[in-house]
């Protein structure tokens, strides 16, 4: 068993647990490396693992058939990927796609369910996390309906930047269009506008955040609402 003590403190959900409960998790987890672009779980299939990211981050996408999909959540070291088993459901409706490479703690669903029965502290914390995530997903749906593409793109870039170890990350126009559920032309126009304002630099699929504060001003209020909700409930 690898030494998992440093990574577990990098996940905010797990770091807040009592030491005894963290130890139980360590005994059931493997440390894995997430590779950008990998699909951890395909929507509509039986979920076999849950993940606590400690370095990488994962996009949760609602598939829309041939039309692509819509990102409804982004999970990094503040959360957990795979809440369906917590609710007693084996099949998740969401596709789990690695957006940012990095480390994670992985546990089988069978071990996770047994652990929930023995750790009330973990169950309480994950119930709060599920409450927060449901609110954030509902807000994302409203954001997709009422806010313009440029503000939504700024919000997505801020969320990605929060979970990235640097100011640079990989994201093509095609991938961003898929995440936001819009046409590629809309992403191109929004990214060009942000670049002209010198908030970001975009080149060959690489985005560099140049002016974080300016990007926050261009984002819709949904970004701050989601952060405030998490901090109020879980921190």
KEMI-600648 format. One record per atom (N, C-alpha, C): x, y, z; residue in one letter. Coordinates in steps of 0.05 Angstrom, whole numbers, plus 5000, padded with zeros to 4 digits. Atoms other than C-alpha are relative to their C-alpha. Layout:
BEGIN
XYZA;...
***
This chain:
BEGIN
501749765000X;500050005000X;501850255000X;498349755001X;503150684980X;499350185023X;500449804980X;503851245029X;498150214990X;502049825010X;497451645020X;499550235018X;500649794980X;497952115079X;500250284988X;499949725011X;500352745041X;497650064981X;502249935019X;495152694984X;497350035014X;502649984989X;489252585030X;499450275012X;500449734989X;490353255064X;499650214978X;500449815022X;490053574995X;497150004991X;502850005007X;482653394988X;498550125023X;501249844979X;478553895027X;497749855014X;502150164987X;472753415040X;501249815021X;498850204982X;477352895071X;501650125022X;498349874980X;481953375107X;498550095025X;501749904977X;476153615151X;499049775017X;501150224985X;474552915176X;501849945024X;498350094977X;476952635244X;502149814990X;497750175008X;483552265240X;499249704997X;500750285002X;480351585253X;498549944974X;501550045025X;475551665194X;501850034976X;498149985022X;481251895149X;501649744997X;498550255001X;485051275168X;498449774987X;501750215012X;479250825148X;499950044969X;500049955029X;479051165080X;502749924987X;497450075011X;486551085070X;500349704996X;499750295001X;485950335083X;498549894976X;501750105021X;480950275026X;500550134973X;499549855024X;483850744974X;502649934986X;497650015016X;488850694918X;500650294990X;499249755012X;492751304895X;500449964970X;499850035029X;491951394819X;500650274988X;499549755016X;493951894766X;497950034979X;502149945020X;488452204725X;501350124975X;498949915026X;490052314651X;497950164986X;501949835014X;486752894615X;498849864976X;501550125022X;481452654567X;498949735006X;501050274993X;480351984601X;497150025011X;502750024990X;473151784616X;500049815024X;500150164976X;472551534688X;497549835002X;502650144999X;465251344680X;498350094977X;501849935022X;460551324621X;497150015010X;502749964991X;453451574633X;498349754994X;501950225005X;448151034641X;501149725006X;498750264994X;453050484662X;500449985031X;499650054971X;454250174731X;502750135009X;497649864989X;459150594771X;501649815017X;498450194985X;464950194798X;501950135020X;498149864982X;469350714832X;499050285006X;500449724993X;468851374868X;502850125003X;497449875000X;474551884867X;499950255018X;499549754986X;477152414914X;502450134988X;497749885013X;481552864871X;501850145020X;498149864983X;487853114905X;501850184983X;498449845018X;491153424844X;498550064974X;501449965025X;487153324780X;497150095005X;502849924998X;480053544765X;498449884977X;501750165017X;474153224731X;497550164993X;502449875010X;468353494689X;497749805000X;502450175000X;461353204700X;498250114978X;501449925025X;457553224634X;497449854997X;502550125008X;450353094616X;500149964970X;499950055029X;450552754547X;497450094987X;502449915016X;445853034494X;500049874973X;500050145025X;446652504441X;501950114980X;498349905021X;449452724375X;500750295003X;499649724996X;448953444398X;502350065019X;497849964981X;454553344448X;499149975029X;500750024972X;453453494521X;500250275013X;499849754984X;453354024576X;501349945026X;498850044974X;457954074634X;498250125022X;501749914978X;453954114698X;501650045026X;498349964976X;459654094749X;502949954993X;497150045002X;467154124755X;501049935028X;499250094973X;470353744813X;503049975001X;497250024995X;477353834839X;500549915029X;499350104973X;480553754907X;498150105022X;502049924981X;474554084940X;497849795003X;502350185000X;470053484926X;500649714994X;500150285005X;468452784905X;498749954974X;501250085026X;466952464838X;498549745004X;501650244999X;461251964838X;498149995024X;501749994976X;455752154888X;497649814998X;502350175002X;450551664861X;500049775020X;500050214980X;452751084906X;499350105028X;500849894974X;451851544966X;497050015003X;502949995001X;444551594946X;498749734996X;501150275004X;443850844938X;499449924971X;500550055028X;443950864862X;502649904987X;497650125012X;448750434821X;500850134973X;499549895026X;448050794754X;499950305001X;500049715001X;450151514744X;499150104973X;500949895026X;446851944690X;502150184988X;498049815009X;453252354682X;502549864990X;497450105010X;459652234642X;502150155016X;497949884985X;465852354684X;502550014983X;497749975018X;471452634641X;502250165014X;497749864988X;478352824666X;500750254983X;499349755014X;479553554648X;502850095006X;497349934993X;485953664686X;501549775012X;498450224990X;491353144698X;500950055028X;499049984973X;493552994768X;499249765017X;500450234982X;492852534828X;497249995011X;502650044987X;486652244861X;500149755017X;500450244985X;484651744913X;497549854989X;502250165012X;480351184884X;499249785019X;501150214983X;475750714922X;497849864985X;502250155013X;471250154897X;497350085013X;502749944989X;463750284905X;499349825022X;500650194978X;463149654947X;501350085026X;498649914976X;468449904996X;498850265011X;501249744992X;465350594996X;497449965015X;502550044986X;458550335016X;500449885028X;499450124974X;461449915072X;501150225019X;498849794983X;465350525097X;497850195009X;502249824992X;459050955098X;498549895024X;501450124978X;455850465145X;501550015026X;498350004975X;461650515194X;501050285007X;499049734995X;463251255189X;497850214997X;502149805000X;457751735208X;501150274993X;498849745006X;462552325202X;500250034970X;499749995029X;463952155129X;497250044987X;502749985012X;456552055113X;498950285004X;501149734995X;454652725145X;501350204981X;498649805017X;460053105107X;499249964971X;500750055028X;458352775041X;497150074994X;502749915003X;450952915052X;499950304995X;499849715004X;452653655059X;501250074973X;498849955026X;457053614997X;498049954978X;502050065020X;451353294957X;498050234999X;501849774999X;446753864980X;501250234984X;498749785014X;451754374955X;500249954971X;499750065028X;452954014890X;497350014985X;502649995012X;445553954875X;499250294994X;500549725003X;444754704885X;501750124977X;498249895020X;450754854841X;499249904972X;500950105026X;448154404785X;497550144991X;502549855007X;441354754787X;500850284990X;499149745008X;444955414782X;501350004973X;498850035026X;449055174723X;498049984978X;502250025019X;442654984687X;498850274994X;501249735003X;439755684699X;502050184985X;497949845013X;446455994678X;500049954970X;500050075029X;446155614611X;497750134986X;502449895013X;439255894598X;500050304998X;500449714998X;439956624618X;502550174996X;497649835002X;447256844613X;501449964973X;498850005027X;451157014550X;502549835001X;497850205002X;456756564525X;502650125012X;497549884990X;462457054543X;500149985030X;500050014971X;460357084616X;500249715010X;499850294993X;459456324619X;502849894996X;497350095005X;466256214588X;501950105021X;498349894979X;469456684638X;499649845026X;500650164976X;466056294694X;501449734998X;498750265003X;468555624666X;503150025003X;497149964998X;475655894659X;500950055029X;499449954971X;475556144731X;499849745016X;500350254986X;473055474756X;502449814994X;497750165008X;478555124717X;502650115013X;497749884989X;483755614741X;500249945030X;500150064971X;481655494814X;501249725005X;499250284996X;483354754805X;502549934986X;497650055015X;489454824761X;502550085016X;497649924984X;496554844791X;501550244988X;498649775012X;498555404743X;498050184986X;501749825015X;495855974701X;499349904972X;500450115027X;496055534638X;498649735002X;501350265002X;491554954619X;499149954972X;500850085027X;489554574557X;497050004996X;502850005006X;482754694526X;499550104971X;500649915027X;480854714452X;497350134999X;502649875004X;475055124425X;497849784998X;502050225003X;471554464407X;499249895027X;500550114973X;472254214478X;498450195017X;501549804985X;469854864509X;497150024991X;502749995011X;463954874462X;498349765011X;501350244990X;462254164484X;499250045030X;500549974971X;462854344558X;497750205005X;502149804996X;458254954551X;497549954984X;502450075016X;453354634502X;499350224980X;500549795020X;454255184450X;501649934974X;498650045025X;456755224378X;502950105003X;497249924999X;464255284366X;500350304993X;499849725008X;463155964333X;499550185024X;500549844977X;460356224398X;502350025019X;497650014983X;466456004437X;502250174988X;498049855013X;471056304385X;499650305004X;500649714996X;467656984390X;500550085029X;499749934972X;467556974466X;503049995008X;497250014993X;474856754472X;501650224987X;498749785014X;476957274421X;499650265016X;500649764984X;473457814462X;501750015026X;498450004975X;476857594527X;503050044994X;497249965007X;483557574491X;500650294993X;499649725007X;482658274462X;500150185025X;500049854975X;481358514533X;502549945017X;497550084987X;488058194552X;499449865027X;500650154976X;484657754604X;501249724998X;498950265005X;487057104572X;501750014975X;498650045025X;491856874519X;499349714991X;500850265010X;489656304474X;501749944975X;498350075023X;494355934427X;500249694999X;499650285005X;494155224399X;498949835022X;501350164980X;489354954450X;500950055028X;499049934974X;492955274509X;498950275008X;501149754990X;489555804551X;501750095024X;498549884978X;493556264597X;498350225012X;501549784986X;489956694649X;502050225005X;498249774997X;493257384646X;499050195021X;501149804982X;488557794688X;497649875014X;502150154985X;484657394740X;497850195009X;502049814990X;481158004770X;498250104977X;501749915023X;478858244701X;498249774991X;501750235008X;476257544685X;497749975019X;502250014980X;472257554750X;497850204994X;502049795006X;468958204728X;498349924975X;501550085024X;466957894661X;498249765005X;501650234994X;464057274693X;497350085011X;502749964988X;456757214713X;500249955030X;500050034971X;454957224787X;499849715009X;500250284992X;454056464786X;502649905011X;497450094990X;461456374798X;500350065030X;499749934972X;461456744864X;497849875017X;502150134985X;454756444885X;500849725007X;499250284995X;457555744878X;502249985021X;497849994981X;463855914917X;498950065028X;501149924974X;459856254973X;498449775012X;501650224990X;455255654979X;501849785012X;498250214990X;460955154986X;501350095026X;498649904976X;464655595037X;498150015024X;502049974978X;458355715078X;499249735012X;501050264991X;456254985082X;502249815009X;497950214995X;462854595082X;502550105013X;497549914988X;468455045106X;499550105029X;
***
